[in-house]
Amino acid sequence: MSDGPAKRKRVKWEPAAAMVAVLIVGIALVLAPGVGSFDEVTRPGATLHDFQAVHTRGRVEVLLDPASGEATFRVLTRERGSREVHASGVMDAAAFRSAFGERTYSDAISTEANWAFRLLKITSWASLAWVAVGFGGQLAFSGRMLVQWFVSEKQRQSTVPEAFWWMSLIGGMMLFAYFAWRQELVGVIGQTSGLVIYARNIRLIYKQRRRERRNGAIVEAS
């Protein structure tokens, strides 16, 4: 006797909800006040250094005049919880020394020619750590394709190994964090759905393995 048509499996709604949640978190991180807002008022070619006074954090802007070799300075500050940046008037070397002292002046001009900072468009060593996170994520993303290609060639058929999903998840998380720090909305959105899909595939792989072990145990017992 027939039990009727097989029960149709439905796609779970949880992964889609998780994608929406990750997207909301990413947009919130991008729109939150961050370091990137200082770039809007920074003079072209200038370098920035971390600055903090009481509860106000900001940057000391240093701009070298190629013709005269003289440096000019501004102090850029932003109140906590605000994206509005306040820029002080331009100070010459004497004015900056008078306000901040000789040691701060020497430290400010000693790294203004840091080519690595200019190349990566960053302003501090802490920012360099975030760039390393971004590079690491991109390396994992590129490496996953090499792993998939190598395994497929070895087995002589198109195969997606488990390592592919783990590298995708780790690389996606690192890139998501990097783009959120950079406040790049396009990059954050680009990683949103992928993070959930990678995690879901890993979960399905382990569920299948548990199911196979359970079935194997039943067969052995019988």
Residue frames relative to the residue before (quaternion, step in Angstrom):
aa qw qx qy qz dx dy dz
M 1.0000 0.0000 0.0000 0.0000 0.00 0.00 0.00
S 0.4128 -0.7321 0.4923 0.2265 3.54 -0.85 1.01
D 0.3781 -0.7236 0.5341 0.2194 3.54 -1.08 0.76
G 0.6159 -0.5393 0.3586 0.4486 3.56 1.24 0.19
P 0.7288 -0.4145 0.2936 0.4591 3.56 -1.27 0.04
A 0.5732 -0.6005 0.4371 0.3460 3.53 -1.10 0.76
K 0.5410 -0.6311 0.4543 0.3205 3.52 -1.06 0.81
R 0.3694 -0.7515 0.5084 0.2010 3.53 -0.71 1.11
K 0.3772 -0.7265 0.5292 0.2234 3.57 -0.85 0.98
R 0.2630 -0.7726 0.5640 0.1256 3.52 -0.93 0.96
V 0.4890 -0.6357 0.5089 0.3128 3.55 -1.14 0.67
K 0.4416 -0.7114 0.4790 0.2633 3.57 -0.79 0.99
W 0.4475 -0.7090 0.4882 0.2423 3.54 -1.11 0.76
E 0.5236 0.6854 -0.4029 0.3062 3.60 1.16 -0.46
P 0.6529 0.5094 -0.3474 0.4398 3.66 0.86 -0.78
A 0.6438 0.5120 -0.3288 0.4640 3.59 0.98 -0.79
A 0.6453 0.5111 -0.3196 0.4693 3.58 1.01 -0.79
A 0.6357 0.5278 -0.3254 0.4598 3.56 1.06 -0.77
M 0.6136 0.5443 -0.3439 0.4572 3.60 1.06 -0.75
V 0.6587 0.5022 -0.3071 0.4686 3.56 0.94 -0.91
A 0.6505 0.5240 -0.3180 0.4485 3.59 0.96 -0.85
V 0.6586 0.4973 -0.3053 0.4751 3.58 0.95 -0.91
L 0.6317 0.5359 -0.3297 0.4529 3.58 1.00 -0.80
I 0.6553 0.5103 -0.3114 0.4618 3.59 0.94 -0.89
V 0.6449 0.5141 -0.3165 0.4687 3.58 0.98 -0.86
G 0.6643 0.5167 -0.3054 0.4454 3.58 0.92 -0.91
I 0.6594 0.4964 -0.3098 0.4720 3.59 0.92 -0.88
A 0.6376 0.5286 -0.3278 0.4546 3.58 1.00 -0.81
L 0.6550 0.5078 -0.3118 0.4645 3.59 1.00 -0.80
V 0.6594 0.5110 -0.3078 0.4575 3.56 1.00 -0.83
L 0.7333 0.4338 -0.2358 0.4675 3.57 0.91 -0.92
A 0.5291 0.6268 -0.4180 0.3904 3.60 1.21 -0.28
P 0.6122 -0.5477 0.4034 0.4030 3.60 -1.14 0.54
G 0.0972 0.8163 -0.5602 0.1020 3.57 -0.78 0.97
V 0.7430 -0.4207 0.2953 0.4286 3.52 -1.37 0.11
G 0.5995 0.6289 -0.3543 0.3458 3.55 1.04 -0.76
S 0.5966 0.5995 -0.3717 0.3828 3.60 1.11 -0.57
F 0.5590 0.5980 -0.4015 0.4107 3.62 1.17 -0.36
D 0.5782 0.6153 -0.3736 0.3839 3.59 1.12 -0.60
E 0.6014 0.6045 -0.3541 0.3841 3.57 1.13 -0.61
V 0.7801 0.3077 -0.1639 0.5196 3.61 1.09 -0.63
T 0.4834 0.6749 -0.4361 0.3472 3.59 1.26 -0.03
R 0.4595 -0.6801 0.4968 0.2821 3.57 -0.94 0.88
P 0.5738 -0.6116 0.4109 0.3575 3.61 -0.96 0.82
G 0.8062 0.2648 -0.2110 0.4851 3.56 -0.92 0.93
A 0.5718 0.6068 -0.3838 0.3970 3.59 1.24 -0.16
T 0.2903 -0.7144 0.6031 0.2043 3.54 -1.29 0.39
L 0.2797 -0.7686 0.5604 0.1305 3.54 -1.21 0.63
H 0.1217 -0.7732 0.6199 0.0561 3.55 -1.18 0.71
D 0.5844 -0.6058 0.4120 0.3489 3.58 -1.03 0.79
F 0.0065 0.7843 -0.6183 0.0491 3.52 -1.08 0.84
Q 0.0500 0.7953 -0.6028 0.0413 3.58 -0.99 0.80
A 0.0168 0.7727 -0.6331 0.0430 3.54 -1.01 0.93
V 0.8165 -0.0895 -0.0097 0.5703 3.57 -0.52 1.26
H 0.7975 -0.2373 0.1918 0.5205 3.63 -0.55 -1.14
T 0.6038 0.5614 -0.3493 0.4452 3.58 1.28 0.07
R 0.1387 -0.7801 0.6068 0.0628 3.53 -0.88 0.99
G 0.1275 0.8055 -0.5706 0.0969 3.56 -1.08 0.63
R 0.4592 -0.6519 0.5258 0.2961 3.54 -1.27 -0.51
V 0.3080 -0.6749 0.6304 0.2286 3.51 -1.30 0.54
E 0.2184 -0.7931 0.5616 0.0896 3.55 -0.65 1.17
V 0.0762 -0.7932 0.6042 0.0026 3.57 -0.85 1.04
L 0.0056 -0.7987 0.6006 -0.0349 3.56 -0.76 1.08
L 0.2205 -0.7893 0.5652 0.0945 3.54 -0.70 1.15
D 0.3236 -0.7252 0.5775 0.1891 3.54 -0.92 0.94
P 0.3892 -0.7561 0.4684 0.2396 3.64 -0.41 1.18
A 0.6499 0.5456 -0.3239 0.4184 3.58 1.05 -0.73
S 0.7972 0.2960 -0.1391 0.5074 3.58 0.76 -1.07
G 0.3970 -0.7229 0.4760 0.3053 3.56 1.17 -0.51
E 0.5403 0.6211 -0.3954 0.4074 3.57 1.30 0.08
A 0.3131 -0.7470 0.5603 0.1732 3.55 -1.13 0.72
T 0.1364 -0.7501 0.6392 0.1014 3.54 -1.18 0.67
F 0.2468 -0.7997 0.5428 0.0701 3.55 -1.14 0.69
R 0.0128 -0.7419 0.6683 0.0538 3.51 -1.35 0.47
V 0.2967 -0.7156 0.5987 0.2036 3.56 -1.24 0.49
L 0.1255 -0.7882 0.6018 0.0290 3.56 -0.71 1.17
T 0.0130 0.8163 -0.5751 0.0518 3.58 -0.67 1.08
R 0.0750 -0.7706 0.6310 0.0485 3.53 -1.26 0.49
E 0.4267 -0.7051 0.5034 0.2594 3.56 -0.81 0.96
R 0.6170 -0.5690 0.4000 0.3681 3.55 -1.15 0.67
G 0.8171 0.2185 -0.1872 0.4996 3.57 -0.91 0.97
S 0.6847 0.4353 -0.2875 0.5090 3.61 1.25 0.15
R 0.3661 -0.7177 0.5488 0.2227 3.57 -1.19 0.61
E 0.5417 0.6320 -0.4048 0.3784 3.60 1.22 -0.22
V 0.2007 -0.7924 0.5715 0.0725 3.54 -0.79 1.11
H 0.2115 -0.7591 0.6045 0.1166 3.54 -0.99 0.93
A 0.1463 -0.7919 0.5899 0.0584 3.59 -0.83 1.00
S 0.3828 -0.7155 0.5366 0.2316 3.57 -0.86 0.97
G 0.6371 -0.4934 0.4058 0.4313 3.55 -1.28 0.02
V 0.5957 -0.5708 0.4215 0.3765 3.57 -1.23 0.42
M 0.1447 -0.7871 0.5975 0.0502 3.56 -0.92 1.01
D 0.3559 -0.6952 0.5690 0.2574 3.56 -1.07 0.68
A 0.7539 -0.3994 0.2558 0.4547 3.58 -1.28 0.06
A 0.6578 0.5199 -0.3195 0.4416 3.59 0.92 -0.87
A 0.6703 0.4930 -0.3001 0.4664 3.58 0.93 -0.90
F 0.6572 0.5066 -0.3179 0.4586 3.58 0.98 -0.79
R 0.6274 0.5258 -0.3313 0.4691 3.59 1.03 -0.80
S 0.6580 0.5273 -0.3060 0.4419 3.56 0.95 -0.90
A 0.7150 0.4542 -0.2536 0.4672 3.57 0.99 -0.84
F 0.8376 0.2345 -0.0759 0.4876 3.62 0.89 -0.90
G 0.5551 -0.6359 0.3896 0.3684 3.58 1.20 -0.18
E 0.6628 -0.5476 0.3583 0.3640 3.53 -1.28 0.49
R 0.6455 0.5361 -0.3341 0.4293 3.61 0.95 -0.83
T 0.6700 0.4864 -0.3025 0.4723 3.59 0.89 -0.90
Y 0.6221 0.5378 -0.3367 0.4587 3.57 1.05 -0.76
S 0.6705 0.5010 -0.3022 0.4561 3.59 0.89 -0.93
D 0.6549 0.5081 -0.3129 0.4637 3.57 0.97 -0.85
A 0.6553 0.5379 -0.3159 0.4259 3.59 0.97 -0.84
I 0.7547 0.3872 -0.2265 0.4788 3.59 0.84 -0.89
S 0.5695 0.6334 -0.3893 0.3506 3.61 1.15 -0.39
T 0.7748 0.3179 -0.1756 0.5175 3.61 1.11 -0.57
E 0.4038 0.7451 -0.4689 0.2488 3.58 1.19 0.14
A 0.6992 0.4319 -0.2814 0.4954 3.60 1.20 -0.35
N 0.3140 0.7672 -0.5046 0.2412 3.59 1.21 0.39
W 0.2953 -0.8008 0.4962 0.1592 3.57 -0.20 1.30
A 0.6105 0.5658 -0.3591 0.4222 3.59 1.07 -0.67
F 0.6384 0.5199 -0.3259 0.4647 3.59 0.99 -0.81
R 0.6699 0.4916 -0.3046 0.4656 3.57 0.95 -0.87
L 0.6486 0.5332 -0.3188 0.4397 3.58 0.96 -0.87
L 0.7591 0.3728 -0.1891 0.4990 3.58 0.92 -0.94
K 0.3673 -0.7564 0.4645 0.2780 3.58 1.33 -0.07
I 0.4798 0.6216 -0.4650 0.4090 3.53 0.84 1.08
T 0.3667 -0.7655 0.5009 0.1693 3.54 -1.26 0.33
S 0.7979 0.1701 -0.0970 0.5701 3.62 1.19 -0.10
W 0.6383 -0.5200 0.4035 0.3992 3.55 -1.35 0.24
A 0.5816 0.5628 -0.3765 0.4508 3.58 1.13 -0.53
S 0.6343 0.5223 -0.3218 0.4704 3.56 1.05 -0.76
L 0.5993 0.5691 -0.3560 0.4361 3.57 1.11 -0.68
A 0.6115 0.5451 -0.3497 0.4546 3.59 1.09 -0.67
W 0.6474 0.5056 -0.3167 0.4743 3.59 1.01 -0.76
V 0.6220 0.5248 -0.3401 0.4712 3.57 1.04 -0.73
A 0.6217 0.5330 -0.3358 0.4654 3.58 1.06 -0.75
V 0.6111 0.5365 -0.3409 0.4716 3.59 1.08 -0.72
G 0.6600 0.5117 -0.3006 0.4607 3.57 0.97 -0.89
F 0.6583 0.4944 -0.3068 0.4775 3.57 0.96 -0.86
G 0.6391 0.5339 -0.3245 0.4485 3.57 1.01 -0.81
G 0.6522 0.5108 -0.3076 0.4682 3.55 1.00 -0.83
Q 0.6641 0.4956 -0.3036 0.4704 3.55 0.97 -0.83
L 0.6203 0.5382 -0.3365 0.4608 3.58 1.08 -0.71
A 0.6502 0.5022 -0.3151 0.4750 3.58 0.99 -0.83
F 0.6454 0.5266 -0.3182 0.4526 3.57 1.01 -0.81
S 0.6769 0.4694 -0.2906 0.4868 3.57 0.96 -0.85
G 0.6654 0.5316 -0.3012 0.4289 3.55 0.96 -0.87
R 0.6025 0.5780 -0.3693 0.4081 3.59 1.05 -0.65
M 0.6514 0.5109 -0.3191 0.4614 3.58 1.04 -0.73
L 0.6284 0.5216 -0.3358 0.4694 3.58 1.07 -0.69
V 0.6336 0.5267 -0.3235 0.4653 3.57 1.04 -0.82
Q 0.6637 0.5044 -0.3002 0.4636 3.58 0.92 -0.95
W 0.6575 0.5046 -0.3077 0.4674 3.58 0.94 -0.83
F 0.6561 0.5158 -0.3168 0.4506 3.60 0.93 -0.89
V 0.6746 0.4870 -0.2995 0.4669 3.60 0.87 -0.93
S 0.6484 0.5203 -0.3199 0.4544 3.59 0.99 -0.83
E 0.6538 0.5038 -0.3119 0.4707 3.56 0.96 -0.83
K 0.6544 0.5264 -0.3109 0.4450 3.57 0.99 -0.82
Q 0.7502 0.3752 -0.2017 0.5057 3.57 1.02 -0.83
R 0.3747 -0.7622 0.4495 0.2768 3.58 1.33 -0.08
Q 0.7143 0.3020 -0.2795 0.5661 3.56 1.08 0.82
S 0.5983 -0.5777 0.4106 0.3739 3.54 -1.17 0.59
T 0.0712 0.8031 -0.5782 0.1246 3.57 -0.60 1.22
V 0.1915 -0.7525 0.6191 0.1175 3.55 -1.09 0.79
P 0.2134 -0.8105 0.5316 0.1225 3.63 -0.20 1.21
E 0.6659 -0.5022 0.3713 0.4081 3.55 -1.27 0.35
A 0.6030 0.5810 -0.3555 0.4153 3.58 1.04 -0.76
F 0.5736 0.5966 -0.3727 0.4197 3.57 1.12 -0.66
W 0.7049 0.4605 -0.2706 0.4668 3.59 0.87 -0.95
W 0.6410 0.5165 -0.3345 0.4588 3.59 1.01 -0.73
M 0.6618 0.4884 -0.3048 0.4802 3.60 0.95 -0.84
S 0.6207 0.5370 -0.3356 0.4624 3.58 1.08 -0.72
L 0.6755 0.5000 -0.2933 0.4557 3.58 0.93 -0.93
I 0.6785 0.4828 -0.2932 0.4696 3.57 0.87 -0.96
G 0.6717 0.4883 -0.2954 0.4723 3.58 0.91 -0.91
G 0.6507 0.5223 -0.3173 0.4506 3.58 0.99 -0.80
M 0.6475 0.5142 -0.3175 0.4642 3.59 0.99 -0.81
M 0.6649 0.5010 -0.3035 0.4634 3.57 0.97 -0.85
L 0.6744 0.4775 -0.2974 0.4783 3.57 0.96 -0.83
F 0.6008 0.5513 -0.3571 0.4556 3.60 1.06 -0.71
A 0.6714 0.4874 -0.2940 0.4746 3.58 0.92 -0.93
Y 0.6562 0.5198 -0.3140 0.4480 3.58 0.96 -0.86
F 0.6864 0.4734 -0.2912 0.4691 3.59 0.86 -0.92
A 0.6136 0.5308 -0.3516 0.4671 3.59 1.08 -0.66
W 0.6454 0.5057 -0.3189 0.4754 3.59 1.01 -0.78
R 0.6858 0.4687 -0.2724 0.4855 3.56 1.00 -0.82
Q 0.3087 -0.7658 0.4890 0.2813 3.57 1.33 -0.37
E 0.3761 0.6974 -0.5035 0.3446 3.55 0.94 1.02
L 0.3253 -0.7985 0.4783 0.1669 3.53 -0.18 1.34
V 0.6271 0.5488 -0.3443 0.4324 3.61 0.96 -0.82
G 0.6750 0.4952 -0.2928 0.4620 3.59 0.91 -0.90
V 0.6413 0.5218 -0.3232 0.4605 3.59 0.99 -0.82
I 0.6659 0.4929 -0.3051 0.4696 3.58 0.89 -0.91
G 0.6400 0.5567 -0.3226 0.4201 3.57 1.02 -0.82
Q 0.7219 0.4213 -0.2449 0.4914 3.61 1.12 -0.60
T 0.4824 0.7240 -0.4158 0.2649 3.60 1.20 -0.43
S 0.7470 0.3953 -0.2390 0.4782 3.59 0.57 -1.12
G 0.6172 0.5822 -0.3475 0.3992 3.57 1.02 -0.77
L 0.6315 0.5536 -0.3455 0.4188 3.59 0.91 -0.86
V 0.6819 0.4755 -0.2865 0.4763 3.57 0.92 -0.90
I 0.6558 0.5174 -0.3143 0.4510 3.59 0.94 -0.86
Y 0.6490 0.5102 -0.3252 0.4611 3.60 0.92 -0.85
A 0.6760 0.4877 -0.2947 0.4673 3.59 0.87 -0.96
R 0.6474 0.5273 -0.3204 0.4473 3.58 1.00 -0.80
N 0.6509 0.5097 -0.3202 0.4625 3.59 0.96 -0.80
I 0.6312 0.5178 -0.3334 0.4716 3.60 1.00 -0.76
R 0.6479 0.5133 -0.3166 0.4653 3.58 0.96 -0.85
L 0.6587 0.5083 -0.3111 0.4593 3.62 0.95 -0.85
I 0.6132 0.5485 -0.3446 0.4521 3.58 1.06 -0.74
Y 0.7092 0.4495 -0.2664 0.4734 3.58 0.86 -0.95
K 0.6025 0.5354 -0.3611 0.4689 3.60 1.11 -0.57
Q 0.6464 0.5156 -0.3142 0.4665 3.59 1.01 -0.81
R 0.6451 0.5144 -0.3237 0.4630 3.58 0.99 -0.76
R 0.6476 0.5033 -0.3234 0.4720 3.60 0.96 -0.79
R 0.6386 0.5286 -0.3192 0.4592 3.56 1.04 -0.81
E 0.6654 0.4997 -0.3001 0.4665 3.57 0.97 -0.85
R 0.6468 0.5057 -0.3263 0.4683 3.59 1.00 -0.75
R 0.6362 0.5296 -0.3236 0.4583 3.56 1.05 -0.80
N 0.6689 0.4902 -0.2937 0.4755 3.57 0.93 -0.93
G 0.6372 0.5300 -0.3296 0.4521 3.58 1.02 -0.76
A 0.6496 0.5144 -0.3152 0.4627 3.55 1.02 -0.82
I 0.6330 0.5313 -0.3289 0.4570 3.59 1.05 -0.75
V 0.6513 0.5172 -0.3101 0.4607 3.57 0.99 -0.91
E 0.6654 0.5025 -0.3078 0.4582 3.59 0.92 -0.87
A 0.6605 0.5200 -0.3070 0.4462 3.56 1.02 -0.84
S 0.6878 0.4653 -0.2845 0.4790 3.55 1.11 -0.69
